[in-house]
Amino acid sequence: MPTSPRTLSLRLKDLEGRGWVRREVLEDRPPRVLYSLTDAGTMVAKMARAHVPLHPPPRGGDGGREKLGAGPSTP
């Protein structure tokens, strides 16, 4: 499902307010706006990528990870 222009605008403003995105207005005809990551935004993106699995765990399992605080499972 595509993101609506309003939602995109609100999210970009939020990211700009957090200092993660830089907004640059170009004096073209028609006017254009470019967004780019700041150094802080680049760091956050790297951290997020490090914590997001590239592949989902196999069905019916947790990818071989035991739940914290739980002992070994018994059949």
N, C-alpha and C positions, 0 to 999 in steps of 0.2 A: 504494500500500500504506500503510495507516495506521501511525502510530508507536505502539508499545506504551507503556502508562503507565510502565513501568520505564525505558525509554529516554528518554522525555520528562523524567522526574524527574531522571535522571542528567545530562542535558544542561542542564537549568535550574540544577542545583546547580553544574555546571562554570561556567556563565556568571555565576552569582552570585559564585562564588569569584574570578573574573577581574575583578569589579567592573563588569560590563557590564549586569547585571540586578539589580533591587531586588525583594525578596520582602516582602510585607506580609500578615500573618495577620489575618483579620477575625473578630471574636467573634460571628459569626452562628450560627444553628442551621439546618442543619448548618454547621460551621466551613468557611470558604472561604479560599483563598489567592489573592492578586493578584500578578502579576508585571508590572513595567514596566521600560523601559530607563532606565539612568542617563545622565548627560551623556556619559560615556565610551562607553557602549553606543550612544548615538545617533551619535556621531562614527564609531565602527567601522562601523555600519550604512550610513552615508552613503558611507564609503570603499569598502565592499564593493559597493554599488550602482553606484558609478562605474566599477568594474572588471569588472562582469558584463555581457556583451552582452545586449541585450534581444531580439535576433533571432540565430539561429544563422547562420553564414556559409553562402553558397550551396554546394550539393553539388559536390564535386570541386575546391574551391578553398579558399583561406584568407581569403576576404573582401577580396581585393585587397592583402593585406599580404605583403611579401616576408619570407622567413626572415632573421633576423639573421645577418650574416656570409656570406650567400650572395650571389653576384653575380646579375645579371639572368638570368632563365631564357631559354633558347633553345628554339624549337620543334623 
